[in-house]
Amino acid sequence: MNQPSANKLPHVTTRRMLDMKQRGEKIAMLTAYDYTMARILDRSGVDAILVGDSASNVFAGHNTTLPMTVDEMIYHAKAVVRGVHAETRRAMVVVDMPFMSYQLSSEDAVRNAGKIMKEHECDAVKMEGGKVIAEAVKRITDIGIPVMGHLGLMPQSIYKYGSYKVRAMEDEEARQLLEDAKIIEESGAFAIVLEKIPSKLAGEVSRSLTIPTIGIGAGPECDGQVLVINDMLGLSNEFRPRFVRRYADLSSVIEQAVKNYVIDVRSNSFPSEEESY
C-alpha cells in the first residue's frame, strides 16, 4: 500500500498526536540539530522532530547532556524550525529544556520555556522528571505552552544513576514511574517519552494513559518511537546500544567519499576542465 507523500499530510499538532494514539497509528520521531537535516526529515514524513539536548553529545562532543544551555538549544531550534518551514511545515518540532533551566523553580521553568517558544516557532518543549516537576509542567501548560514529558532513564540525571543501565527493573521504581506518568499527564503534558525501561512496563504505562507515549529503548508497545538521528544513520559508531536499529552506515560512506576527494585533489584530477571556469 502506497504511503501518502509528506506534503499531502497535515501539520502534526498535540491534537493530532492524541488522535493518532486513539486510532492506533504509530508516531515516528527523530532528533535533528540543523537546517539541512530538518529539511530531509520533514520531507521524509516524520511526525515529530526533537531538538534534543543530545546535541551536547553528538554535535558538541560532550560526555553528557548537562553542558547545554538555553541559548544553545534556541540556536539549534531556530535552524531546525527554518528547515521544517522550508519544506512541508508538517513535522511537530519539540525542543528539550536543558539541565537547570526548570529544576530550580516553576518561575524559572515558565521563564525559560517562554524564552524558547518566543524566539522561534517551535511547537512544544520537553522536560525530564515526574512529580517533582509537576508544578512546573502545570504552570507552563497553563500559559499555553505544550509540554512533552520524559521518564525512565533521564540523561540529565545520569550522575545520580551512575550508569546508563535499564531503569525501573525493580517493582518499587516501576510503581513510581507509573505514578509519575499519571501525574505528568494530569499536570497537562500532551505526550511522554519513555526511555530504556522494560517493554512490559512501557506497555502498561501506555495503556494507562490517554496521552501518547514515545519510546526509546522501551519496546514496541509505546504509541511511537524516537531515535537520535546520528545513531540510526550510523554517523556515530562509538555508541551502539541494543535499542538502536541502524538504517545506514553513513560514517563509512562519508569517510570513503572524503578519501576519494583527497586522492583527486592530490593527483590534480579535481577540478577538471569541465569543473573550472
N, C-alpha and C positions, 0 to 999 in steps of 0.2 A: 504493500500500500504506500503510495507516494505521500510524503510529508509536505505540508504547506510551506512555501518559502517564508523566510523571516519577515519580509516586507509586507506580507499579507496578514500577519498576526498582530493583534492589538498590543499596546503597551502593557507591560506587566505591572500591576499595582498590588497593594495589600489586599484589596478585594478580590482580584483575580487569583492571587495565591490561595486564598481561602476557598474560592470556587474550585480550584484545581484539586485541593485536598478532598473536597466533598465529592468530586467526580472520580476520584481515584487516579488522577492524572499526575504523574511524577514530575517534580520540579528539578530542572537541571541548572546548576550554579557553578561558576568557576571564578577564580580570582583574576584580577588584572591590575596593573600599576601604571600603564602608559597609554597614550592615544592610539598607537598602531595596533596593539593587541586588543584594545577595547573595540575598535572597528571590526576586527576579524571576528571576535566573539559575538558581537551583536548581529552581524550579518549571517553568522552560522546558526543562529536560532536559540542561543542560551536564554533561559528565562530571567536569570539574575546574574549580575557581576558583583563580586565582593572586592572592594578596595581594601584588602586585608593588611593588618599590621604585620603580616608575614613579609611585607616589603622589607622589613628590618633584616630578615634573613636572606631572602633570595635576591633582593635588589641592592641592599646596602652592605651585606656581608657580616652582619652582627650574629652572635650566637643565639640570641633570644629576641623576642618581640619588644622587650621592655624599652629600648632606647628611642622608639618612635615618638615624635611629638605631635601635637595637634596641627601645627603649621605644616609639618611634613606630610601628614595624612591629607590635609587640604590640597597640598601641591599635587599629590598623586591623584586625588579625587577629581580635581579640575581637568587633568589630562584625560582621565577615563570618561568623564561626562562629555567632554568635547568629542571624543571618539565615538561614543554612542550616538550623540546628536548628529554626527556627520554621516551616520548610516541610517538605520531604520527607526531609531529612537524607541526600540521595543524593550530592551532589557531593563529591568529594575537595577538601579545602582545603589548598593548598600556600602556604607563606609564604617570601618572599625573605629570605635573611640579608643584611643591608645591608653596605655597604662598611666594611672594617676590623673586622668582627665575627668573621672567621675567617681572615684573611690572616696575622696575626702569629704564631700558633702553633696546633697542633692542640688544645692545652689550652683556649685562648680559644674555639676553634671549638666544642668539646664543651660548654663552659660556656654559651655564648650560644645554641646550638641547644637545650640543655636548658631554658634560661630561656624561650625562645619556645614550646616544646612544653608546658612545665609551667604557664604562665599562661593557657592556653586549650586547647580541644580540637581543634587543627588536626591534619591527617593527616601532614604532611611539611614539610621545609624545602627550599629551593633555593639552590644555590651556583654561582657562576661560576668557571670555570677548569678546567685539565687536570691534568697530572701534578704541578704544584706544589701542588695541594690534595688530592692522592690520599690522603695520610696522614690528613688531617682528615676526609675522606669516610669512610674506613675506620673511624676511631675513633668517629665519630658513628653510623654504621650498626651497629657492633659493640655499642653500648649500647642499640640498639633504636629509633633514630630514622631513619625513611626519608628518603633524600636524592634529590632530583632535580638532575641536573647541568645545566650551561649552557655551550655552546661556540659558536664563531663570533664574531660581533660581541658583545662583552661590555660593556654600558654602564658598568659600574663601572671599566672600563679606558679610557674614552673619551679621557682626556688623553694616554694612551700612544699611542693610534691617531692622534689629531689630527683625525679626521673620522668620520662615520657611513657611510662607503662600504662596499660589499660586501667581506667578508673571504674569505680562502682562495682567491683567484683564481689565485695563483701555486702551482706544483707543491709547493714546499717547505712552505708554510703549509698546503696541503691535506693533505699527507702527515702533518704534525704534528697536525692536527685529527683525522684518522682514528686516529692512535696515541693521542691524548688520550682520544678517545671510548672506546676499548677499555680504557684504563687506568681511567677513571672507572667503567665497568661492572664491571671486576674488583675495584674498591675497594668495591663494594656498592650503587652507585646503582640505583634502580629505573626511571629514565627520564632522558632528556637532551633539553633544549631546544636546538635548532639555530637560531641567529638570523643572518639576512642572509648566507647563503652560496649558492654556485651550486647549482641544483636537482640537477644530475648528481651532485655530491659528496654532497649530502644523501641521495640515493637509495643511494649506495654505503655511506655510514655506516649507514643504516637496515638495509640487508641484511646488514651485517657484525656487527650486534649482536643479542642475544636480547632485550634490553630495548627498550621503545618510544622513538621519537624524536618530539618535538613541535616542529613548525616554525613560525617566524615570519619570513617573507621567505625561505624555504628551499625553496619549490616543493611540488608535490603528492605527492612520493614519501615524505615523512615519514609516520609512523604516526598523527599527529594534528596539529592546528593550534591556535595560540593567538594572540589579538589583544588589544590594550588596548581595554577597553570604550568609553572616551571617543572613540577613533579610529573604531571600527566603527559607532558610533551617531551620528557626526557632531557630537559635543559639542565637539570641538576642531578648529577649521578651519585653524589655523596650521600644523599638522603633517600633511602629506599624502603619505606615502611610497607608492611604487609597489605595495608588497605589501598595503596595506590596502584591503579592499573595504568601502565604506560602505553599510550596510544601512538607514540612516535619515539624516535631516538634522535632528536634534533641536535643534541650535543655532538654526536658523531658526524651528522650531515654538515653542520656549520664548521666543525673543525676541518673536515676534508675540503670544503669549499675555500676556506682561508688558506690552507696549504697549497691548493691549486693556484690561488691568486698570487701567493708569494713566489711560487715557481715561475709563473708567467711574467711577473714584474722583473725578477732577477734575470730571466732569459731574454728580456726585451721583446717578448711576444705580446705583451699588453702595454699600452694600447696599440691596436693595429691601425693600418691606414684608414680603414672604414670607421674606426672609433676615434679618429682625430679630425680636427677642423682645418 
